[in-house]
């Protein structure tokens, strides 16, 4: 199928070892620069490579004779069952002619897109066709898997498109694959439907729909440890999240940031190790979709840039790798990820979301 991928960790980020990795992957794919068709090269790196990513992209062009070099810097990488990011790391994937979207394929062939963006606001601005409802099941018809690649502690998280630095709000790469199945792990439990703030005072949320805030929002009797309760604030073209600091006996909720009268809100609780439960619903979907056979490949994108104060340590990624021992899965982690369908945001950017797209290569 003319595909290969490889990841490596380096003591220090340097161009020479990065170039050697690119050459190694091209050789593994059994593709020759002079005579074979290389459809896409995906070049992803930890933030340590921010100053070198453009030079590496230019090298990719010369080594592959392919202008479709896409990628950039992200918080974490997944390859070969290992997560990279603490030390300088680089991942390269080469896709041959079978993955070219412009080529005519069989009935089961579809195009999936990968997208890196700067902020959730820009994602919503660029995909203005409308915000769909959250998927009603663990399976989504999404054709775009997106990641917000910025990080609060990083000065630069550059993105690539066509082998050059991308200065647009988001960069996208598309692949033609067979039988794609996108699974969505929300990682959150919502207690009620959307409600309206009727009274607040600074950081204190007093009443919602005319009732004490905790009662109206279905709040548990006590705060979860570590901080797991957070308030979803829904504006016209985006959503934001505010952690709940404390609960008062009269139903008042103390928040990290204020909310205003008239805003639309609902309360959610993070569910650690969500995939353990969700995989039970995924199993029959996967078995039916792939006819009882293990899918050959998978792309995992997750908003896993967490603080210890607000999140339990979980093993969602380890559970997925354990569940798909015969599937070649590569992945990227960042601030938040979302799902899109035909230029529409289907599931908005959230730092708890995990999306897994399983597929087979076109024959």
N, C-alpha and C positions, 0 to 999 in steps of 0.2 A: 504493500500500500504506500510505499515511499514516505514513511514517517519515522521520525526519531526525536527524542528529547533527552536532555541531560541537565543536571544541576551540579554545582560545585561550590564549596566554601573556601575562601582565601584568607590568609593571614592579614593581608592588606589589599584594598582594591587596586588592581593594576591592569593596564591594557594588554600586556603580553599574555598573561594567563587567560584573560577573557577571549582573546583571539584564538588561542589554542583550544578552548572549549567549543567555540563556533566551528572550527575545522573538524573537531572530533564528531560533532553531531551531524554535520553534512556527510561525513564519511559513513557514519552509522546508518543514515537514511539511504545510502547507496545511490546518491544522486550526484551527477557530475555537473559542474558549473557550465561547461562548454556545450553540453548536448542534452541535458535533462531539464524538464520543466519544474521549477520550484515555485509553488503557488504563494506560500506565505512563510515568513519567518517570524516567530514570536520571541522577543527578547525582553526578559523581565529580570529585575535586579532589586536587591535591598537598597535602602537609601544611601548606603555607603558609596554606591557607584554613580551618584547623581552627577558629578562633574565629568564622568567618563562615558555616560550612556550614549551621547551623540556620536562620539568617536567609535564606539562599539557598533552602532547602527551603520555608520559609513563602512566599517570593515565588513559587516554582514553583506552589504550590497556587493562589494568586490568579491567576496568569497562565494556568493550564491548566484550572482547575476540576477537578483530579484530585488525589485524596488518596494515590494510590499512587506516592509519591515515594521512591525507594530509591537508596542509594549511600553515599558517605562519602569519607574521605581514604585514599589509597593512595600507595605509594612512587613509582609511575610510571604514565603513561597512554600508550596507543597510539591514534592517530587520523590518518587521511590519510597513512599511511606514515611518520609521525614519532613519536618517543618523547618524552614530556614528563615533567618532574619536577625538573630542576635549578632552574628558575625557577617562580614561581607560575603554576599552570596549572589550567584548568577544562574539563571535558568534559560536555556535556549531550546526551542522546538522548531523543527523544520517540517513543513507539510508539502507533499508533492501534488501532482496534477489532479489526483482523485479528489482533493479537497477544494478545487477551484470553483467558486460559485458560478462563474460564467459558462462552465461546461454543462452540457445536457446530461442529466443523470436519470436513474430509474424512478419508478413511482414512489419509492420510499424515501427519496432524497429531499432534504430540506436545508435551508440556509439558517445558520445560527450566528449571532453576532456577540462579540465581546467588547465592552465599553469601559474606558477609564475616564473619570471626570474629576473636576476640582472640588466642587461643593454640591450639596443637595439642591441649593437654590438654582444653580446653573443647570442641573439636570432637569429640574422642573421647567425652567425657562425654555430649554431646548426641545423638550418633548411636550409641547403645549397642547397637543391634540386632545388631551383630557386625562384625568386621573381615574382609572378604573377602580372597581371595588377589589378588596383583598380576595385572592383566590379562595373559593369555598372548600377546597380540598387540599391534600398534600401534593397534588399533581397540578402543574400549570401549563398552559399552552404558550408560554413565553417563548419568544424567538431572540430575545436579547438578555444577556446576563451582564449586569453592570456593577462597577465597584467605584466608590469614592476613594481616591488614592492619596488624599491629603492626610497629614498628621500634625497634631498640635506642636509636636516637638521637632519638626523638620522644617528647615528653611526652604527646601526645594524638593518636590516630588515630580520631576519632569516626565512627560509622556511623549511617546513616539507615534508618528503616522507617516507612512511612505518613506521611512528611513531618516526622517528629520524630526527635530523637536516640534511638538504640536503646541501652538499658541491659541487654539480654539478652546471653548469650554470643555469639550470632550473629544476623545479619539476612539475610533471604532475599527475593528477588524472582523471580517466575515469568513466563515468556512462552510463548505458544502459537506453534509454528513448524511448518514442513513439512519432512520428510525430514532431521531432524538426524543428523549423523555426528560423533562425538567421537573425535578422534585424540589419542593419549597419547605424549609424548616423556619417557621416564624420565630421560635424561641421565646415567645411572649404569650401570656394568658390575659385576655381582656375580661374585665369583670362585668361591664355593662355596655350598652350602646352609647353613641355620642350624646353628651348632655351639654347644657349651657351654664356658664358661670353667672350667678346672680348677685353675689356679694364677695368682695375680697378686700384685704387691707395689707398692703405691702407684700410680704412673703407669706401671709396667712390666707388660705382659701377657706372662706366661711360657709357660703351656701351655694348649692348647685341645683338648678330648677326649683328654687325656693325651699330646699330641704338642706339640712346640715350636710356638709361636703362628704364626709366619710360614709354616711348612710346612703346618699344619692349615688355615689360612685361604687358602691358594693365593696368598700374597703375592708380588709381583714381586721381582726380585733387588735393586732399589734404589727409593728413594722417587721419585715423580714430581715434576717441577718445573713450576709452583709446586705447593704441597701439594695433591695430588689424591686421596690415599688417605684414606679415612675408615671408621670402624668403626660399623656399625649395631647398636645395642643395643635389643633387643626386650623390652619389659615386657608386663604383662597387657593394658593398654588403650592403649598408646602406643609410639612408637619414638623414640629419640634418636640423635644422631650425634656421634662423637668423632673429630677429625682425628688422623692418625698423624704424629708428629713425626720419628721416626727408626727405623731398623732395625738390629739388632745381629747380629753374625756367628752367634751361637748360636740365632737365631730369635726372640729377645725383641723386642717392639715397644714403643717409648716413645710414650705417648699424651698428649693434652692434658688429659684427665680420667681418673680411675681407673674400673676395672670390677671387679665382685666375683665371687667364685666362685659358679658356678651360673647366672650370667646367660647369656641366649641372644644370640649375636652372629653377624655375618658381615661380611666385608670387601668394600668396593666402591671403584671408581675412577671419578672423574668423567670423562666423555667429552666433550671440547670439540667444539662444532659438531655435536652429536648429530643434529640435524635433517637435516643433509646426507645422512647415511646412511639415516635413518629415512624420509625422503621417498620413497626408492626403493620401500619397502614400502607407503607411503601411496598412491602414484599409482594402482595398479590398483584399490584400494578406493574411491578417490574417483571414478574413471572409471565403475566399475560402479554405484555408489550414485546418482550424478547423471546417468547415461545419457550420459556424454561431454560434458555441459554444465558450465560453471563455476557453482559455487554462488553465490547472490546475496550472502549475508551470512556473517560469521564472528565469533565471540567468542573471544578469546585471553586466557588467564589463565596467568601464569607466576610462579614463585618466583625472581625474578632480583635480589634484594637481596644482592649478593655482596661479599666483601672481596677485594682484589687479591692478598692473601697466599694465599688458598685456591682461587682460580679464574682460569683463563685468560680473556682477553677473547675473546668469541665473537660470532658474528653469526647466531644462530638466528632471531631475529626478522626480520632483513633477508632471510634465505633464504625464510622463509614468505611475506613480502610479495612477493618476486620470483616465487615459485611461483604466487601467486594474484593476478595483476594486475587481473583483472576482478571481484574479490570485495571487497565493502565490509567491512573488518575493523576492529573496535575492540577494545581490550584494556586490561588492568590488570595491574600488577606489584606484588609485595609480598614478604613474608618467605618464604612457602611456599604451594604450592597442592595441592589434592587433588581426587579424584573420588568422587562418591557415587552410589548407586543405591537408590531406595526406602528412604530413611532409614538406609542402611547405608554405612559408609565402604568404598568399593571399592578405592581406592588412597590410602594415607595421606599426610599433609602432608609435602612435601619441597621444599627450596629449589632443587632442580635440575629439578623437574618443569615441563613446559610442556604445556598442554592447549589444543586448538583444536577448537571446535565449529562446524562448517559447516552451513548450512541455507538454505532458501528461505522467504520469507514466505508465510503462508497467502493464498490467492487470495480 
